[in-house]
């Protein structure tokens, strides 16, 4: 039997033939991205409790995201999303991701973007897993289970203080 003269590329025995999605930067609405920049500036200026951890998470999110003027995919966590997530494989939790200062006790059911959890969640996709830095110095595993998209015609959910500052 004659051998084919066509050369076949060598395939590593452990290589997968599944297509791998190219790694790209996450996309956030411009309003969310701009507010992340503001939170980082406030965090570094005020140096509140655990400011170094929060600054690290915010910087990481800013560097690894790309602002967009177009609507983002439904599976991306953005402000005003109701996010269903799990920490360390525990039962799922639900929270509304909001832009509001992280002062005083958090309202039940809300997740400020200016918190370690919120800064980690924003920009993640459904099914994505990420390390969650905790105030006690521990690192947990965070996974986004689902998200409910906000009304695309409304802007970011800003508290009155941030609305005044941005005006």
Secondary structure by P-SEA (a helix, b strand, c coil): ccccccccccccccccccccccbbbbbbcaaaaaaaaaaaaaaaaacccaaaaaaaaaaaaaaabbbbcccccccccccccccccccccccbbbbbbbbccccccccccbbbcccaaaaaaccccccbbbbbbccccbbbbbbbcbbbbccccccccccaaaaaaac
